[in-house]
Amino acid sequence: MVLQCCPNGTRPDGVSPALPSTAEALARDAGAVAALGVRSMHVHPRDGYGRESLDTEVIGTTVAAIRRAAPSLEIGVPMARWVEPSAFRRTVLVQEWARLPRHARPDVAAVNVHERGWETVCEALASVGMGIELGVWTSGDAVQLKQAGIPQGTVRVTAEVTVTDPDSAVAEAVRLLRALRPMSVPILLHGEEGGAWPVLEYARRQGFDTRIGFEDTLTGPDGVWSATSNEELVRYALGQAVSPRLGPRRRPRGGFLSGRLGFSRSRSAHRS
Protein backbone atom coordinates (compact mmCIF):
# COMPACT_ATOMS: atom_id res chain seq x y z
CA MET A 1 0.00 0.00 0.00
CA VAL A 2 0.99 3.63 -0.54
CA LEU A 3 0.67 6.46 1.97
CA GLN A 4 0.33 9.88 0.35
CA CYS A 5 0.84 13.19 2.18
CA CYS A 6 -1.55 16.12 1.61
CA PRO A 7 0.18 18.96 3.48
CA ASN A 8 -2.10 21.98 3.10
CA GLY A 9 -5.22 21.72 0.93
CA THR A 10 -7.57 24.71 0.84
CA ARG A 11 -7.03 25.63 4.48
CA PRO A 12 -6.41 29.36 5.03
CA ASP A 13 -3.33 30.71 6.74
CA GLY A 14 -3.73 30.96 10.48
CA VAL A 15 -5.61 27.73 11.18
CA SER A 16 -2.35 26.18 12.37
CA PRO A 17 1.09 27.70 12.87
CA ALA A 18 2.52 24.58 11.22
CA LEU A 19 0.42 24.79 8.03
CA PRO A 20 2.78 25.11 5.04
CA SER A 21 1.75 27.56 2.34
CA THR A 22 4.94 28.88 0.72
CA ALA A 23 7.04 26.84 -1.67
CA GLU A 24 9.82 26.75 0.89
CA ALA A 25 7.56 25.46 3.67
CA LEU A 26 6.06 22.80 1.40
CA ALA A 27 9.55 21.72 0.38
CA ARG A 28 10.58 21.44 4.02
CA ASP A 29 7.61 19.20 4.79
CA ALA A 30 8.21 17.19 1.63
CA GLY A 31 11.77 16.41 2.69
CA ALA A 32 10.62 15.40 6.16
CA VAL A 33 7.87 13.00 5.04
CA ALA A 34 9.93 11.58 2.18
CA ALA A 35 12.53 10.59 4.76
CA LEU A 36 9.79 8.52 6.45
CA GLY A 37 9.01 6.62 3.26
CA VAL A 38 6.22 8.75 1.74
CA ARG A 39 6.49 8.65 -2.05
CA SER A 40 3.54 10.79 -3.14
CA MET A 41 2.50 14.32 -2.19
CA HIS A 42 -0.64 16.24 -3.14
CA VAL A 43 -0.04 19.99 -2.69
CA HIS A 44 -2.09 23.15 -3.22
CA PRO A 45 0.36 25.84 -4.44
CA ARG A 46 -0.12 29.42 -3.27
CA ASP A 47 0.86 32.75 -4.82
CA GLY A 48 2.68 35.53 -2.99
CA TYR A 49 -0.59 36.63 -1.35
CA GLY A 50 -1.33 33.18 0.05
CA ARG A 51 -4.08 32.45 -2.50
CA GLU A 52 -4.44 29.10 -4.25
CA SER A 53 -3.12 29.42 -7.77
CA LEU A 54 -2.80 27.42 -10.98
CA ASP A 55 -0.55 30.08 -12.50
CA THR A 56 2.28 28.40 -14.38
CA GLU A 57 5.00 30.35 -12.57
CA VAL A 58 3.53 29.50 -9.15
CA ILE A 59 3.18 25.82 -10.08
CA GLY A 60 6.72 25.68 -11.45
CA THR A 61 8.28 27.42 -8.46
CA THR A 62 6.46 25.21 -5.96
CA VAL A 63 7.15 21.93 -7.76
CA ALA A 64 10.82 22.78 -8.32
CA ALA A 65 11.31 23.60 -4.62
CA ILE A 66 9.71 20.31 -3.57
CA ARG A 67 11.73 18.39 -6.17
CA ARG A 68 14.98 19.77 -4.77
CA ALA A 69 14.02 18.67 -1.27
CA ALA A 70 12.64 15.26 -2.28
CA PRO A 71 13.78 14.25 -5.77
CA SER A 72 12.00 10.88 -5.84
CA LEU A 73 8.62 12.16 -4.60
CA GLU A 74 5.60 12.02 -6.91
CA ILE A 75 4.21 15.57 -6.90
CA GLY A 76 0.53 16.17 -7.57
CA VAL A 77 -1.45 19.41 -7.74
CA PRO A 78 -5.20 20.08 -8.08
CA MET A 79 -6.65 21.14 -11.43
CA ALA A 80 -9.58 22.60 -9.54
CA ARG A 81 -12.69 24.46 -10.69
CA TRP A 82 -12.78 26.53 -7.50
CA VAL A 83 -9.42 28.04 -8.52
CA GLU A 84 -10.13 28.36 -12.25
CA PRO A 85 -13.85 28.02 -13.14
CA SER A 86 -13.31 27.74 -16.90
CA ALA A 87 -12.57 24.22 -18.12
CA PHE A 88 -11.16 25.70 -21.34
CA ARG A 89 -8.76 27.88 -19.38
CA ARG A 90 -7.68 24.84 -17.37
CA THR A 91 -6.79 23.01 -20.58
CA VAL A 92 -4.73 26.02 -21.67
CA LEU A 93 -2.90 25.93 -18.33
CA VAL A 94 -2.10 22.25 -18.88
CA GLN A 95 -0.36 23.14 -22.12
CA GLU A 96 1.59 25.86 -20.32
CA TRP A 97 2.62 23.47 -17.54
CA ALA A 98 3.88 21.03 -20.18
CA ARG A 99 6.46 23.61 -21.27
CA LEU A 100 7.95 23.88 -17.80
CA PRO A 101 11.37 22.25 -17.25
CA ARG A 102 10.97 18.62 -16.22
CA HIS A 103 12.03 19.27 -12.62
CA ALA A 104 9.38 22.00 -12.29
CA ARG A 105 6.49 20.09 -13.89
CA PRO A 106 3.91 18.23 -11.76
CA ASP A 107 3.80 14.48 -12.18
CA VAL A 108 0.07 14.27 -11.55
CA ALA A 109 -2.93 16.61 -11.62
CA ALA A 110 -6.09 15.92 -9.61
CA VAL A 111 -9.39 16.28 -11.51
CA ASN A 112 -12.75 15.97 -9.76
CA VAL A 113 -15.37 13.96 -11.63
CA HIS A 114 -18.21 16.19 -10.41
CA GLU A 115 -16.71 19.29 -12.06
CA ARG A 116 -18.06 20.33 -15.44
CA GLY A 117 -15.54 19.76 -18.22
CA TRP A 118 -13.54 17.13 -16.32
CA GLU A 119 -13.22 14.81 -19.32
CA THR A 120 -11.84 17.61 -21.49
CA VAL A 121 -9.28 18.49 -18.83
CA CYS A 122 -8.27 14.82 -18.59
CA GLU A 123 -7.77 14.68 -22.36
CA ALA A 124 -5.48 17.70 -22.15
CA LEU A 125 -3.44 16.12 -19.35
CA ALA A 126 -3.10 12.83 -21.23
CA SER A 127 -1.99 14.67 -24.38
CA VAL A 128 1.06 16.08 -22.57
CA GLY A 129 1.86 12.89 -20.68
CA MET A 130 0.85 14.14 -17.26
CA GLY A 131 -0.74 11.65 -14.86
CA ILE A 132 -4.35 12.01 -13.74
CA GLU A 133 -5.71 11.51 -10.24
CA LEU A 134 -9.51 11.34 -10.41
CA GLY A 135 -11.46 12.64 -7.41
CA VAL A 136 -14.72 10.82 -6.61
CA TRP A 137 -16.73 12.33 -3.73
CA THR A 138 -20.12 10.64 -3.97
CA SER A 139 -21.77 7.46 -5.19
CA GLY A 140 -23.20 9.53 -8.04
CA ASP A 141 -19.67 10.53 -9.06
CA ALA A 142 -18.68 6.86 -8.99
CA VAL A 143 -21.55 5.88 -11.28
CA GLN A 144 -20.71 8.74 -13.66
CA LEU A 145 -17.08 7.64 -13.82
CA LYS A 146 -17.96 4.02 -14.52
CA GLN A 147 -20.30 5.09 -17.31
CA ALA A 148 -17.68 7.39 -18.86
CA GLY A 149 -14.77 4.99 -18.45
CA ILE A 150 -11.32 5.57 -16.99
CA PRO A 151 -9.47 8.24 -19.02
CA GLN A 152 -6.11 7.42 -20.55
CA GLY A 153 -3.29 8.46 -18.24
CA THR A 154 -5.18 7.88 -14.99
CA VAL A 155 -2.78 6.73 -12.25
CA ARG A 156 -5.39 6.37 -9.48
CA VAL A 157 -8.90 7.16 -8.37
CA THR A 158 -9.14 9.05 -5.09
CA ALA A 159 -12.28 8.11 -3.17
CA GLU A 160 -12.89 11.09 -0.89
CA VAL A 161 -15.22 10.48 2.06
CA THR A 162 -16.71 13.88 2.90
CA VAL A 163 -18.77 12.64 5.87
CA THR A 164 -16.89 13.97 8.89
CA ASP A 165 -18.74 12.16 11.68
CA PRO A 166 -16.23 9.56 12.92
CA ASP A 167 -19.03 7.12 13.71
CA SER A 168 -20.46 7.11 10.17
CA ALA A 169 -17.49 7.98 7.93
CA VAL A 170 -16.49 4.34 7.43
CA ALA A 171 -20.04 3.37 6.47
CA GLU A 172 -19.96 6.13 3.85
CA ALA A 173 -16.60 4.78 2.63
CA VAL A 174 -18.16 1.35 2.17
CA ARG A 175 -21.04 2.84 0.16
CA LEU A 176 -18.65 4.83 -2.01
CA LEU A 177 -16.44 1.83 -2.71
CA ARG A 178 -19.44 -0.36 -3.51
CA ALA A 179 -20.51 2.13 -6.18
CA LEU A 180 -16.97 2.54 -7.51
CA ARG A 181 -15.72 -1.01 -7.84
CA PRO A 182 -14.54 -2.89 -9.80
CA MET A 183 -11.81 -0.49 -10.89
CA SER A 184 -8.87 -1.04 -13.24
CA VAL A 185 -6.57 1.45 -11.49
CA PRO A 186 -5.55 1.77 -7.82
CA ILE A 187 -8.02 3.36 -5.41
CA LEU A 188 -6.76 5.79 -2.78
CA LEU A 189 -9.33 6.03 0.02
CA HIS A 190 -9.31 8.84 2.57
CA GLY A 191 -11.54 10.83 4.90
CA GLU A 192 -11.43 14.31 6.34
CA GLU A 193 -11.71 16.07 9.70
CA GLY A 194 -13.36 13.69 12.20
CA GLY A 195 -13.54 10.95 9.60
CA ALA A 196 -9.88 11.12 8.56
CA TRP A 197 -8.40 8.60 11.00
CA PRO A 198 -11.26 6.06 11.01
CA VAL A 199 -11.23 5.97 7.19
CA LEU A 200 -7.43 5.72 7.11
CA GLU A 201 -7.56 2.72 9.43
CA TYR A 202 -10.31 1.11 7.33
CA ALA A 203 -8.28 1.71 4.15
CA ARG A 204 -5.27 0.05 5.77
CA ARG A 205 -7.27 -3.00 6.82
CA GLN A 206 -8.82 -3.37 3.36
CA GLY A 207 -5.55 -2.91 1.48
CA PHE A 208 -6.23 0.46 -0.16
CA ASP A 209 -3.78 3.28 -0.65
CA THR A 210 -4.58 6.23 1.61
CA ARG A 211 -3.28 9.63 2.67
CA ILE A 212 -2.84 11.96 5.62
CA GLY A 213 -1.84 15.58 6.16
CA PHE A 214 -3.16 18.96 7.22
CA GLU A 215 -5.52 19.04 4.23
CA ASP A 216 -7.51 16.23 5.86
CA THR A 217 -7.04 16.81 9.58
CA LEU A 218 -5.31 19.14 12.03
CA THR A 219 -5.30 16.63 14.90
CA GLY A 220 -3.81 13.28 15.75
CA PRO A 221 -5.85 10.07 15.95
CA ASP A 222 -7.25 10.91 19.38
CA GLY A 223 -8.89 14.06 18.04
CA VAL A 224 -7.60 16.04 21.01
CA TRP A 225 -4.10 17.31 20.31
CA SER A 226 -3.36 19.61 17.38
CA ALA A 227 -0.59 18.15 15.24
CA THR A 228 2.66 20.08 15.21
CA SER A 229 3.59 19.14 11.63
CA ASN A 230 2.74 17.02 8.64
CA GLU A 231 5.67 14.85 9.65
CA GLU A 232 3.93 14.15 12.95
CA LEU A 233 0.71 13.13 11.19
CA VAL A 234 2.64 10.75 8.95
CA ARG A 235 4.42 9.28 11.97
CA TYR A 236 1.04 8.66 13.59
CA ALA A 237 -0.17 6.93 10.41
CA LEU A 238 2.95 4.76 10.30
CA GLY A 239 2.72 3.91 13.98
CA GLN A 240 6.06 5.56 14.72
CA ALA A 241 7.08 7.35 17.89
CA VAL A 242 5.76 10.89 18.34
CA SER A 243 7.06 13.38 20.90
CA PRO A 244 4.97 13.13 24.10
CA ARG A 245 2.59 15.94 25.05
CA LEU A 246 1.97 17.37 28.48
CA GLY A 247 -1.38 16.84 30.20
CA PRO A 248 -4.10 14.17 30.04
CA ARG A 249 -4.91 12.49 26.79
CA ARG A 250 -7.60 10.08 25.61
CA ARG A 251 -6.55 6.74 24.21
CA PRO A 252 -6.47 6.82 20.40
CA ARG A 253 -9.34 5.11 18.63
CA GLY A 254 -8.78 1.95 16.62
CA GLY A 255 -5.23 1.30 17.81
CA PHE A 256 -3.65 3.71 15.34
CA LEU A 257 -0.48 3.99 17.40
CA SER A 258 -0.11 0.33 18.28
CA GLY A 259 2.00 -0.65 15.28
CA ARG A 260 3.07 0.17 11.74
CA LEU A 261 0.31 0.30 9.18
CA GLY A 262 2.33 -1.52 6.57
CA PHE A 263 2.66 1.13 3.85
CA SER A 264 5.23 0.46 1.15
CA ARG A 265 7.74 2.77 -0.49
CA SER A 266 6.73 1.81 -4.02
CA ARG A 267 3.60 2.34 -6.08
CA SER A 268 0.78 0.10 -4.99
CA ALA A 269 -0.02 -2.97 -7.05
CA HIS A 270 -3.50 -3.08 -5.49
CA ARG A 271 -6.34 -3.32 -7.94
CA SER A 272 -9.95 -3.16 -6.90
N, C-alpha and C positions, 0 to 999 in steps of 0.2 A: 504493500500500500504506500501511497504518497501523502505526505503532509505538506500542504501549501501554507504560506504565510500571507495574510492580508493586512498590512500594517496601518492603514489609515482610513480608507473608504471615503465616504462623504462627510465624515464628522468635522465640525467646525473647530478652528483653533480655540483653545481654552477649556475644552471638555476634559483634558488630561494634560498635565505638564510633560508627559512622556510621548504624546502623540506626535509622530513625525509628519512634517508637511513640506519642508524644503528638500531639494535634491540631496543635499549633504546629510540631512537627518535620515532620509530614506536609505541612503547608501550605508550609513552607520548601522542601521538596523539590519539591512541585508547581509552585511558582513557577519554580524553576530548570529543570525539564525542560520546562515549557510554553514557556519562552523559547527552547528548542532546537527547538521545533516539535511536541512531543508533544501530542496532543489527547485522550488517553484515559488514565485512571489507575484501577487496581484496588487498593483499599486495604483493610486489615483494621483497623478501629477498635479501640482499647483503652480500658478504663475507667481510673479513677485508680490502680488497683493493677497496671496493665500487662497485664490479662487481656483476651483477645478478647471483644467484647461486641456483641450485637445490640440492646441497650437503646436505646430511641428517643432519649433524651437524649444518649447517647454518639454515636449515629449523627448526630444533628442538629448537635451541637457540632463533630464532626470534618468533616462535609461543609461546614458554613458557613465554617469556617476555611480549608479548601482553596479554596472558591469565592471568598473574598476575595482570596486570593493568585493565583488563576488562574481568572478568571471564565468563560473559554470552554472550560475543560476538562470533558470528560465524566467524571463521577465514578461509579465502580462499587464496590459492597461485596458481600461474600459472604453469601448466605442459607444458612448452613452447618449441617448436622446436628451436627457436632462441637461447635458452640457452643450450639445449641438442638436437642436430640434430637427434640422433638415437632413433627411437621409441622403439626398444628393450631395450636400456639403460634406457629409461624413465620408462618402466615397471619394470625393476630391482629396480629403485629408489623407485617406489611405494611400493614394498615389504620391502625395507629398512625403509621407513617412517612408515609402519605399525608396526614396532618393537619399535618405539619411545614410551616413556611413554605417557599415554593418554593426559596429560596436554600440551605435546609438539608436538602433532600430529595435522596436519591441519584437519579441519572439511570437507573442500571442496577443490577440485583441478579444475582449469579451463582448459578445453581442446578445442582447436579451430578446428572446423569441416573441415577447408580447409587444415589442416596439415596432411601429409601422416602418416598413422598408428594410426589415432585418435581413431578408433574403438577398436583397440588392447589395447591402453592405457586405454580407458574407461572400458574394461573388467577387466583389472588389478585393477583399482580403486574399481570397484564393488566387486571384490573378497575379498577385505580387508575391505569392509564396509565404504569406504570413499565416500562422496558425490561428484557428478560431476556437474560442471557448464559449459555448452556447449556454446562456442563462435561462433556466426554466423555474418559474416561481409558483405555478399553480398546476393543477391537474389539467385545466384547459390548455395551458401552454404545452403540456406534455402531449396531449392529443393533437394539437396543431403541428408540433414538430414531427410526430410520427406520420401524419398525413403528408407533410411536405417532403420528408426524407432528410437524412443527415447531409448537410452541404459538404462538398469537397473541401478538404483542408481542416476539418474539425478534429481537434486533438482530444476534446473531452466535452461532456455535458455537465454543467454545474447545476445540481438540484438544490435550490435555495429555499429552505423552510422559513417562511416569514412569520409563522406563529411563534410568539415569544413566551408564552406560558410554558414553564418547564414541565408541567404535568401533562401537557397535550402536544408538545412539539414533536415528540417521537411518533405519535399516532399520525400526525400530519405528514411526517416523513414517509411513513409506510404507505399512506394514500398516494403521495406524489410518486413514489417509486413504482407502485402498482400500475399507475397510469403511464409511466415512462418506459418501463421494460416490456420486451427485451430491447437492448440497445447494442449497437455494433461498435461503440467507442466507450472508453472508460467513463464512469459516472463519479463525480466528486460531490459528495453530500455534506451539507453544512447547515447550521442554524444561526440564529442571531439573538443577541441580548440574553434573556433568561433561557432561551432554548439552545444557545450555542453549545454548552457543555453536554447536555443530555444527547443532542443529535450527534456530536462528535463521538461520544462513547458508543452510540448505536452504530454509526458508520464503521467504527473500528471493529465491533463485534461481527458485523455483516460483511466485512472485507472490502468496503468502499474507500476510495481516496477521500480525504477531508481537508479542512483548513482551520486555522485559528489566527487571530490577530485583533488589533484594536478596531478594525472595521466591524467585526462581529460581536465583540464584547470588551468591556473595560475592566472586568473583574476576573478573578480566578475561579476555579470550579466551585468553591463554596458560596459564591455570590456575595461575599461580605467585603473582602479586601480588594481595593483598586490595584490593578497590576501596575508595576513600576516600569515595564517595558514590554515590547513585543517578544524579546528574548525570554522574559519570564513566562509569558503565555505559552510559548513553544516548549519551554522546559516542563511546565505543567502537563501539556499534552503528551510529552514523551515520558512522563513519569520520572523526570530527573529532579535532583535536589534544587530547592528554591530557598533563598535566604529567609530565615524565620522572621516573623512579625511579632511585635509586642502586643500584649493584651489577649483577651479570650477570642476563640475562633471556633466556629462550628465545624464538625467533621465534613469533609467534602462528600458530595453525593456520588454514588456509583463507583467509588473506589478509583477515581481518576489518578490519584497519587500513589497507588499501591504498586505500580510496576509499569514498565515500558509498554507503549501501545503497539509496538511492532511495526513502525513505519520504515520503509526502505529508502535508500538513497537514490534509487533509479526509478524510471517511469514505471507506473503500475502496468502489470499485464492483465489486470482484472477486466473482465468483460461481463456485462450484465444483460 
